[in-house]
Amino acid sequence: MKKVITYGTFDMLHYGHINLLKRAKALGDYLIVGVTTENYDKGRGKLNVQKSCIDRINDVRATGLADEIIIEEYEGQKIDDIQKYGIDIFAIGSDWVGKFDYLKEYCDVVYLERTKGISSTQIRDLSQRIVEIGIIGSGRIANRFVLESKYVSGVDVVGVYNPNQASADAFCAKHELKIASSNFDSFAENVDAIYIASPHKTHADYIRQALNKGKHVLCEKPITLSKTETESLYELANSKNLVLLEAIKTAYSPGFTHLISLVKSGCIGTIKDVEASFTKLTTGNLRELNPQMAGGSVTELASYVLLPIVKLFGNDFCDVRFFSSYENGVDIFTKGLFQFKQSTASFKVGLGVKTEGCLIISGTKGYAYVPAPWWKTEYFELRYEDLNNTKKYFYKFDGDGLRYEIEEFLHLINSPKKESYKLSIKESTAISSVIDIYIKGQKTTLI
């Protein structure tokens, strides 16, 4: 008897899952299906799982394809199961090509082609709906987005749009999508929502086109380079009852959201200052260093460092000043200084200068310290005059963090309220307004 094993969450069971089980079963004589527990899913960064483990087991059993169902509870269990059950073939979807090659020491590993373009009408449980997302752009962040989306239950990336058809085709083939288009209208007609991962200058136009097509929009930061443009687009989204969300992943991560809640509660007293830095050394023929594509440290990185400032102080500053160092038409380093009525803030961003990338929030009773890379908030401390009172907090920041913004985007789509408290329209607009001031250059001193 040839034994086959496969694993999955199998949440909101649909034809894609069923076809994978059919293909796995066809590989042998006896199919064992491992269904993940809630705790294991949470531990591996799987978000938004709708159904309990028992319900998902029952759904798999109802297909009649599994000869035996087991529960996957811990990292490394696959090796134990393969040996325990005498498995001949491990089968998994082609989304994970290469991921499980380490199992070849124990059995054959087969990557099964996924069922492309599962539509919401194909969902077995009509009380839940899979949101089909199309991506505008096919660069580095778009590739990461597809991979991260697999960790969020209830969404499926089905297509890509790029004015260059060859680029769209290559991206589509790589990620096994069903749509590759250089025609925006036909692309938009076949998706529920759109993720914009194109160059900064194109964001506003794509957002407007998508909203006018009735599509929810998740747009990479900065959402636009103009305060007026950002305001008008949020107004358009509101008028159509659509979600428009800026994709600053830090804003939606568990550690950062808890940090903001804590310091706002008064645990370090009245907040008087915020210092945030985000720098990296970048070289080569990249968009980030191209002045024709709005490259530079501020347009690329300032959305992150401005996030804690606007979350805590808003946009009602008395003055702001920037000090920048330029090379080849882009700022490779910028320091920003804010003066509010009763507080101050500062930031550093750099693509060609490196400094400590920490976040410090200073209060009248103590301060919050988040070490680098603070924008992937996994750990922070609340420190006080009496060192014995220091409190330490630990959180998971899974993968690239894009799964957190995808989860929030999905939540808003399925919610009557279309605005996120984690990054409000007012806060997103405030970030745009500061970038707008910088681009106009009236407050900038060259160094």
Disulfide bonds with the S-S distance in Angstrom:
none
